[in-house]
Amino acid sequence: MTREEVETGMDEMEIDGGEQREGNAVPEGFNANYLKVYYGKLFPHADMFKWMSYGNDGKHPGCDQSYFVRREFSFTLGNDIYLRFLSFNSASELENSIKEKCPVKIDIGPVYSVDPAKRRAYAQTGDNVFTPVERELIFDIDMTDYDDVRYCCSGADVCLDCWPLMTIAIKVLDTALRDDFGFNHILWAYSGRRGVHCWVCDEKARRLTNEQRAAIADYFRVYKVGNENSHKKVSLTGLALHPFLARSYTEVLRNFFETKLLSSQNLFSSEERYEKILDMIPDESVTSELRGKWQENRRSSISKDDINVARWEQLKHLLQSGKHKGQGLRRCIEEIVFSYTYPRLDMEVSKHMNHLLKAPFCVHPKTGRVCVPIDPNQCEDFDPTTVPTLSKLLEELNMGGVKADADNDWDRTSLGKSVRIFRSTFLQPLLKSCKEEIESAYSSKLQQSKNSISW
Amino acid sequence: MEAVRSQRKSLANDVVSTLPLYRSAPALEVRLEDFELFAMDRLRVLKGISDGLSRGKKPKEMDNLVRDLWKANMMHPQASEVVNKDIISHFVLRLVYCRTALMAEFGLSYKAVSNSEFESIKDKLGQVAKSISQPLPTADVIFYKVPFEEVPELVAGRRVFIHKGNAYIAANQVVSLVATQFRSHLSKALSLTNRKWTSTLREQEKDRLAPIVEALSTSYLGPDYSQPKGFSEISVKDIDELAKSSFPLCMRHLFEKLREDHHLKHGGRMQLGLFLKMHVAMNLFDTFVLDTLSETGSLGINSHGTVWGVGLNLDDALLFWKAEFSQKVGAERFDKEYAYSIRHNYGREGKRTDYTPYSCQKIISSTPGVGDHHGCPYRHFSEENLRAALSKMGVNSRGMEDVMDKVQNRHYQLACTLTFEAVHGSSCDSGINHPNQYFSDSQKILQSKNHSTV
């Protein structure tokens, strides 16, 4: 649909985060020439085409030859020129266009009922036939939304102290998408600066209606009132947690909170910080007791233990002790952990079929980093500060000497690992099941028509 | 279904089933007069139900209300006629409203969960029941296993256990399934009807049904706040005063935040921008722009006060937003990154739709995130913040408890209505359905008070 939506995406990303323009990571001369080499030698055009075809590029009679051409791509060129509703007939058309136009950003939109490049011709007929029919279920998680719970950096910056928040998001969502919703083909990608993108690509996911997408997004939402207008960021009601929340809590959130974020973010180290946490406890007697202890503690400060861990234990102990067994206070511990760890989604991105999302393997124009895929099973090892940059890749390419076998160019650089992850954890299993689906859909259709003939 | 003029056969023999799901249009002949009359009667019933809901009537009161409305509008001395009228009016309205409906998927399959499967997931089902404060499931409660896609409401509220793509719904949740099915069937049928209507029927029925259908779609269900109206009597001074006296809380909050932060995120810009665009007339804006600009000392405009119009035009909207935003992001970035979306709101960019102000329903169902200020305060604020905001608006402690009571029962529009009544000291019988209605009703009351005191 609209260009506005894309702009919104850019808008939230670039403005609301108190963005920093200097960008010291940007290699000197991130320019069209570097990008040209990248698109010419390294960008995995064929893999992208294979993915976006979902098996329909095969020879099987069940393949929908019009599938790929109905997919919307959009290019952002230098000097802010923005091309919407591009479509391509074939792998080579896509590749040639990318190489020729050298976009600083490639966005992927939905598959429409008709070729999006010809939408105006269809619009003449008066029927609203130009409508999105398929779209991956997508999630966009941006570190700026966590600014009130991270003290290491803010806005556009990320570091290894706050990145675990993204690791948590990947773990929680990935497990739920697979175990609860039954999806299998999920691609996680680094957004190039301070967040992650998720693409759920099962056929079932691609065909979800907007209402169903919104339902899934809401299933993941615990920040019922997620802004400063509301007192509590997370409000967990009811006598028990929903199984999904309970599992997320015991398997991921609690552990990350206690072993990582508590100390790395120094959540209890100053009065300002622990007051924010005490604010979430609705019992005056508890908070004043803790406050008393901690103010003394600060003066003496002889404890060898990490002060954050010690204070957290005191808080837990007091809330769980006999005199405060009230259900409301019990839930406090969970609410605090959820507030500081639970994934924060950009809901609007997930709710609508026609939202565009940046393609993996793009280069982020501000950081120069490639939007590489992340293996969800190894997401704890992912380090955003070592993601290959455009300049590093070109350097590696130069060092490897000029070889003619273009197929393996990326293999001579650190991008090779990313392409292998993309193929082995995502693309190959996806294409296998696409093939099976196409074949079985075709044979059952054949069977049906046979039956109707014999009748 | 065919429309015929005046004479018709008796329908007495064509009795249709008494619990219609409106699967297909009946093969009945309908008099042209009835075509319109029946539809009007049905609309009266629907409007009555909608009003009742927004007034926060309890289920029992609703039952009575629906019975009365039905009796008053849909009864007919002949029993068979009642059924026919029901079905005919349904299908006429389908034709009337098909142009605004959306597509939806379709499909349904129920499978009762076997005993052994129940045992294996009993704990999880119990956990879900506890999480939504329902009694624990026992072996004699039947659970159905359905694809999660078919019960979006239950999924969204985490009111079901979901495993490997299947939702396990309790027997008492089946109504959600049926409602989803009916809704999705209806929206599919609406879109089919729409295609047929625009491609052939409208032309064929140009002189007969088309005028009736077009008129029905715009004629009833209360005033239409998507149409611009001017309020030329608004005082040229005192813009902040006006925000205080006549903006509903949701808009007042956005307005204050904009003044404070010189910035609003996308959702807030849309909600406030569209609200202001239509109704708070030009003159009001001039003042605001003047005000803001003189505050920043960046511009000196004074001749604008003479321009009176029916809405904030595009140029003034750009000026208005720029005046605030440029304090935060600078004029250049405003031009580059925000101006587009304002032009877009005015239908000058993108798909060129002239966007209409958001209704309460849309605002209530929005999902503000971190740093957002849009949404419905009655729904999205914490109790503490809501109380503070209400007392700032001048709601007294008795009124406050009434409002909070409605909030607790999730009657947000009713809470807003009560706030309106408390602030204005006069009743609001129609209930608040739209922020622009709040504004115009408020202005009416304030102006009549002014006249009476002068």
Interface residues (C-beta under 8 A of the other chain):
Chain A: M1 T2 R3 E4 E7 T8 M10 D11 E12 E14 I15 D16 D80 G126 D127 T131 D145 Y146 D147 D148 D179 D180 F181 G182 F183 K204 R207 L208 T209 N210 E211 Q212 A214 A215 I216 D218 Y219 R221 Y223 V225 G226 N227 E228 N229 S230 H231 K232 G238 L239 A240 L241 H242 P243 F244 L245 A246 R344 D346 M347 E348
Chain B: L102 M103 A104 E105 K124 Q127 V128 K130 S131 I132 S133 F148 E149 P152 E153 V155 A156 G157 R158 F161 I162 H163 K164 G165 N166 R195 T198 S199 H253 H263 K265 H266 V329 R333 K336 E337 Y338 Y340 S341 H344 E349 G350 K351 T367 P368 G369 V370 G371 D372 H373 P377 H380 F381 S382 E383 E384 N385
